[in-house]
Amino acid sequence: MLNLLIFLPMVGGFLIWLLLRRSAVAARWAVLAVALVEAVICLKLWAAMGAGGFFDQVQTPWLPSLGVQYLLGMDGLSLVLALLTSVVTLGALLVAWSAVEDWAAFGALILIAEGAIMGVLCALDLVLFYVFWEVMIVPIFFLAARRGAEARQAAMRFFLFTIVGSLLMLVSLVALYVLHGQATGEYTFDYFKLLHTPLGGQVSLWLMLGMLSAFAVKIPMFPLHLWAPDTYGRSEAPVSIMLAGAMANMGAYGVMRFCLPLFPAGAQAFAPWGMALGAIGVVYAGLLALVQNDLKRVIAYSSVSHMSLVVLGLFAWQRQALDGAVFLLLAHGLGVLGLFAVTAWIEARGRSMNLDEMGGWFKLMPRMGVLFLICLLAGVGLPGLANFVGEFMVLAGGVQVDLGWSVVAALGILVSVMYFLRAYERSMLGPLREEVALADLDARETFVMGATAVLLLWLGFFPQMFLSPIGTVTAAIAQMH
């Protein structure tokens, strides 16, 4: 099942590009079919999930002379994020349905990116993890660079940030491999064996920072977030959905799976700084979102702000905060799917993202107005919606560790109320700025937005369904502190 989860979208994407390049319609339906099967596999794995620990593993020798093996595993944390990735990918494809012409190439890149993300979530050999991590970057880069010169510049900035971080991570992996071999006589990249590597505090800190540099870029964590607003803002909406709703989660996953357990002494030394950077990022990105006149950039900065709150929860390194951080990843992934979908529908109607040119659109598009409002209210943490659960748990755990930075982060959440309601007021309410004929959401668009809104409500009212599998993992990580 894990092999299928990883390689079905990769091989399927390649075959679609190879065989269906001359038929956009056939390619589009084939891509959607592969993504649907991927979601079904995630649901079957959910049904097979055990009470705790890694309930599904694959282990095969790969390069035994170097201590490298093909080692896959899945637990509650990776399964929840795999399920989110499959939903976000389906959403991105449906958002792109009528907006993309070269479906063979576009769909193949989306599916290869999805397969690589699944590989990142399942890999438990550090070399295998690094391979999937690098493969994940390539299709996302080409997707982000599709939309003209400015998009290519933004994609190149993203690529450079990512590559530098990945090289630093590689140095840390090799150093950990050597140190483990010197200490135990066994040279291996096996995650479970490396957990017991004896490391001094200073060495642990430097190796943790090397790995964190790669994960921090992906999150994106302040101050390594500089690539994100331009890349999110200038990419096509489906690409922004994949970047912010699926790939960004891999950074937070990497911190939880590798930085905290492998380097507990180093992570503990850095934790106060991590909480500080998370809190500052929440407020900083929120204030920048407040002064944007482009709706897409408002959403981009809001994404950076919400992921900074995840960073605060991760480095609080407390059970409740860790649970909240992972739950916030679910809420954020669904939220950006809905919000970036709105930008796609606006562009599809020939309108710009400039808030100065909007106004009064609720009268013309009431369905969009209602569903857009639900996604925005989720973003501000309204009780009953998914973000509230994650934000409450992060802050409740955070105040037990560092009251000051948790209060700063809470002020950042107040800023989110301001920038989201400002964006909604300027786009949907008030008088029409100009007389335009705008069609409301059609059936496909209503389904995407409606399903997103329902999932946000479902997570808000029934969070325990996901908190239970997450909790078995976060409890073990919290004990390492």
Secondary structure, DSSP 8 states (H G I E B T S, - for coil): -HHHHHHHHHHHHHHHHHH-TT-HHHHHHHHHHHHHHHHHHHHHHHHT--SSS--EEEEEEEEGGGTEEEEEEE-HHHHHHHHHHHHHHHHHHHHTTTT-S-HHHHHHHHHHHHHHHHHHHHB-BHHHHHHHHHHHHHHHHHHHT-SHHHHHHHHHHHHHHHHHHHHHHHHHHHHHHHHHHHHHS----BHHHHTT----HHHHHHHHHHHHHHHHHHTT-TTTTTTHHHHHHHS-HHHHHHIIIIIHHHHHHHIIIIIHHH-HHHHHHHHHHHHHHHHHHHHHHHHHHHT--BHHHHHHHHHHHHHHHHHHHHHHT-HHHHHHHHHHHHHHHHHHHHHHHHHHHHHHTT--SBGGG---HHHH-HHHHHHHHHHHHHHTT-TTSHHHHHHHHHHHHHTTT-HHHHHHHHHHHHHHHHHHHHHHHHHHSSS-SS--------HHHHHHHHHHHHHHHHHHH-THHHHHHHHHHHHHHHHT-
